[in-house]
Amino acid sequence: MQLLICVQTLVMCGPFLNVYTVLDLLRSPSYVHPCVPRGIKSDVTFVVNNEDNVKRAQQGHQNAFCDDCGAWQDGRVFKAYILRSNRKQIRHVNGVYCQRKIVNKKVVDVPIEPQPAAVDVIELVRYYTRLKRDGQYQRRVTWTVEYGGVALYEYLGKFPNTVAEHGNAKKCAREYVRTHVDVLGKIKQTLKESHSKPRDVYEHITLHGGFCCR
């Protein structure tokens, strides 16, 4: 895998970015990548165009987060809520917006009175996953309906040097990278319109299709 050569990235020193930094990057990105840049990604983050996932959600399809890192484990989704008025982080428990407070030496969720309207709260969706061949290497993708056209990709840890082959591969020394969802869609459409062999279609599209991450 080649070294990452790209501008407009943010190098992280430590854990994932806090919700306020993430929100600022989504709201006012200095640069939006068309897709996740290729190459080694260690403790780095990118703001990436997310319009395809917006369209997928409207059509009832799952999100597709494509990169060239290899296979990822099944991820988990967590949400964060921020009040627009004062940028204070709150919680959403059983349909009620709450603030965490200490009551009688215990941490409890206390309902906010009066309850803020949904339009007065920003909901951040955060998708966490770990690389299959090295669980120490993590990725988090964050987006919000508020700024749905972009998503923030964070890669935490040192990218592993080990190579993982596809489970069905008999002889292959290359790293397994999941085919980009746009490529799969194009292949399916092309096969409907022609009598070409799937492998020939795949090779033609990946060589001449102009997709930035496959």
C-alpha positions as CSV (number, residue, x, y, z in Angstrom):
1,M,0.0,0.0,0.0
2,Q,1.3,3.4,-0.9
3,L,1.9,6.2,1.5
4,L,-1.0,8.7,1.8
5,I,-0.2,11.9,-0.1
6,C,-3.0,14.3,0.4
7,V,-3.7,17.8,1.6
8,Q,-6.4,19.1,4.0
9,T,-6.2,16.3,6.6
10,L,-6.2,16.5,10.4
11,V,-3.7,14.4,12.3
12,M,-5.1,13.2,15.6
13,C,-3.0,12.8,18.8
14,G,-4.9,10.5,21.1
15,P,-8.5,9.4,21.1
16,F,-11.3,10.3,18.7
17,L,-12.2,14.0,18.4
18,N,-14.7,15.4,20.8
19,V,-18.3,16.2,19.6
20,Y,-17.7,19.9,19.4
21,T,-14.6,19.6,17.2
22,V,-16.5,17.1,15.0
23,L,-19.5,19.4,14.7
24,D,-17.3,22.4,13.7
25,L,-15.5,20.3,11.0
26,L,-18.8,19.1,9.6
27,R,-20.3,22.6,9.6
28,S,-17.4,24.5,8.1
29,P,-14.9,22.1,6.4
30,S,-11.9,23.6,4.9
31,Y,-11.9,20.9,2.2
32,V,-14.2,18.1,1.3
33,H,-12.7,15.0,-0.2
34,P,-14.7,13.3,-3.0
35,C,-14.0,10.0,-1.2
36,V,-11.6,8.6,1.4
37,P,-8.0,9.1,0.0
38,R,-6.1,6.0,-0.8
39,G,-3.0,5.0,1.1
40,I,-1.9,4.4,4.7
41,K,-4.1,6.1,7.3
42,S,-2.7,6.3,10.8
43,D,-4.3,8.7,13.4
44,V,-5.8,10.9,10.7
45,T,-9.2,12.2,9.8
46,F,-10.9,13.5,6.6
47,V,-14.1,15.3,5.8
48,V,-15.6,13.3,2.9
49,N,-18.5,13.8,0.5
50,N,-21.5,11.9,1.9
51,E,-24.2,12.7,-0.7
52,D,-24.4,9.1,-2.0
53,N,-25.3,7.9,1.5
54,V,-28.0,10.6,1.7
55,K,-29.5,9.2,-1.5
56,R,-29.2,5.6,-0.2
57,A,-31.0,6.5,3.0
58,Q,-33.9,8.1,1.0
59,Q,-34.2,4.8,-1.0
60,G,-34.2,2.7,2.2
61,H,-30.7,1.3,1.7
62,Q,-27.9,1.0,4.2
63,N,-25.0,3.4,4.4
64,A,-21.8,2.4,2.5
65,F,-18.5,3.6,4.0
66,C,-15.8,2.8,1.4
67,D,-12.1,2.9,1.8
68,D,-9.0,0.8,0.9
69,C,-8.1,-0.5,4.4
70,G,-9.6,-4.0,4.0
71,A,-12.4,-5.7,5.7
72,W,-14.0,-4.2,8.8
73,Q,-15.9,-5.9,11.6
74,D,-19.6,-5.2,12.1
75,G,-19.9,-1.7,13.5
76,R,-21.9,0.0,16.3
77,V,-23.9,3.2,16.0
78,F,-24.1,5.8,18.8
79,K,-25.8,9.2,18.8
80,A,-24.9,12.5,20.5
81,Y,-27.2,15.4,21.0
82,I,-26.3,19.1,21.2
83,L,-28.5,22.1,22.0
84,R,-28.3,24.7,19.3
85,S,-28.7,27.6,21.7
86,N,-25.7,27.0,23.9
87,R,-23.9,24.0,22.2
88,K,-24.4,22.0,25.4
89,Q,-24.3,18.2,25.0
90,I,-27.5,16.5,26.3
91,R,-28.9,13.0,26.3
92,H,-32.0,11.4,24.7
93,V,-33.5,8.8,27.0
94,N,-36.8,7.0,26.3
95,G,-37.9,9.8,24.0
96,V,-37.0,12.6,26.5
97,Y,-34.1,15.0,26.4
98,C,-32.2,15.0,29.6
99,Q,-29.1,16.4,31.3
100,R,-26.9,14.3,33.5
101,K,-26.6,15.5,37.0
102,I,-25.5,14.2,40.4
103,V,-28.4,13.6,42.7
104,N,-27.8,12.1,46.2
105,K,-24.3,11.2,45.1
106,K,-25.6,9.3,42.0
107,V,-25.4,10.2,38.4
108,V,-28.9,10.4,37.0
109,D,-30.6,11.6,33.8
110,V,-32.9,14.6,34.7
111,P,-35.5,15.6,32.1
112,I,-35.0,19.2,30.7
113,E,-37.9,21.5,31.5
114,P,-39.3,22.7,29.2
115,Q,-38.4,20.1,26.7
116,P,-36.5,21.5,23.6
117,A,-38.1,21.1,20.2
118,A,-36.4,18.6,17.9
119,V,-35.4,21.4,15.6
120,D,-33.5,23.0,18.4
121,V,-31.3,19.9,18.9
122,I,-28.5,18.7,16.6
123,E,-28.2,14.9,16.4
124,L,-24.8,13.5,15.6
125,V,-24.7,9.9,14.3
126,R,-21.4,8.1,15.0
127,Y,-20.5,4.7,13.5
128,Y,-17.7,2.8,15.1
129,T,-15.9,-0.3,13.7
130,R,-12.6,-2.1,14.0
131,L,-10.4,-3.6,11.3
132,K,-10.9,-7.4,11.1
133,R,-7.2,-8.3,10.9
134,D,-6.2,-5.9,13.7
135,G,-8.8,-4.9,16.3
136,Q,-6.6,-2.1,17.7
137,Y,-7.0,-0.2,14.4
138,Q,-10.4,1.7,14.5
139,R,-12.5,3.9,12.3
140,R,-15.3,6.2,13.2
141,V,-17.6,7.9,10.7
142,T,-19.8,10.8,11.9
143,W,-22.6,12.6,10.1
144,T,-25.7,14.6,10.9
145,V,-28.9,15.4,8.9
146,E,-28.0,19.1,9.6
147,Y,-24.9,18.8,7.3
148,G,-25.8,15.6,5.6
149,G,-23.7,16.2,2.5
150,V,-20.5,15.5,4.3
151,A,-19.2,12.9,6.9
152,L,-16.1,12.9,9.1
153,Y,-13.9,9.8,8.8
154,E,-11.5,9.2,11.7
155,Y,-8.8,6.5,11.7
156,L,-7.4,5.8,15.1
157,G,-4.2,3.8,15.6
158,K,-1.3,2.7,13.4
159,F,-2.3,1.1,10.2
160,P,-1.2,-2.6,10.3
161,N,1.4,-4.0,8.0
162,T,-0.1,-7.4,7.9
163,V,-2.1,-8.5,4.8
164,A,-5.5,-10.3,4.8
165,E,-6.6,-12.2,1.8
166,H,-10.2,-12.7,0.8
167,G,-11.7,-15.7,2.4
168,N,-12.4,-17.4,-1.0
169,A,-9.0,-16.5,-2.4
170,K,-6.8,-19.6,-3.2
171,K,-3.7,-17.8,-4.3
172,C,-3.4,-14.1,-3.7
173,A,-0.7,-11.9,-2.0
174,R,-2.7,-8.7,-2.3
175,E,-4.7,-7.1,0.4
176,Y,-8.4,-7.8,0.3
177,V,-10.3,-4.5,-0.3
178,R,-14.1,-4.5,-0.6
179,T,-15.3,-3.4,-4.0
180,H,-16.8,0.1,-4.0
181,V,-20.6,0.1,-3.9
182,D,-20.7,2.4,-6.9
183,V,-18.6,-0.1,-8.9
184,L,-21.0,-3.0,-7.9
185,G,-24.0,-0.9,-9.0
186,K,-22.4,-0.1,-12.3
187,I,-21.4,-3.7,-12.9
188,K,-25.0,-4.9,-12.2
189,Q,-26.4,-2.3,-14.6
190,T,-23.9,-3.1,-17.4
191,L,-24.6,-6.8,-17.1
192,K,-28.3,-6.1,-17.7
193,E,-27.5,-4.2,-20.8
194,S,-24.8,-6.5,-22.4
195,H,-23.7,-10.1,-22.7
196,S,-20.2,-9.4,-21.3
197,K,-18.6,-11.6,-18.7
198,P,-18.7,-10.2,-15.1
199,R,-14.9,-10.2,-14.8
200,D,-14.5,-8.3,-18.1
201,V,-17.0,-5.7,-17.0
202,Y,-15.4,-5.3,-13.6
203,E,-11.9,-4.8,-15.1
204,H,-13.2,-2.3,-17.6
205,I,-15.1,-0.3,-15.0
206,T,-12.3,-0.2,-12.4
207,L,-9.7,0.8,-15.1
208,H,-11.8,3.4,-16.9
209,G,-14.7,4.2,-14.5
210,G,-13.0,7.0,-12.7
211,F,-13.9,5.8,-9.2
212,C,-11.6,7.3,-6.7
213,C,-11.8,4.5,-4.1
214,R,-12.3,0.8,-5.0
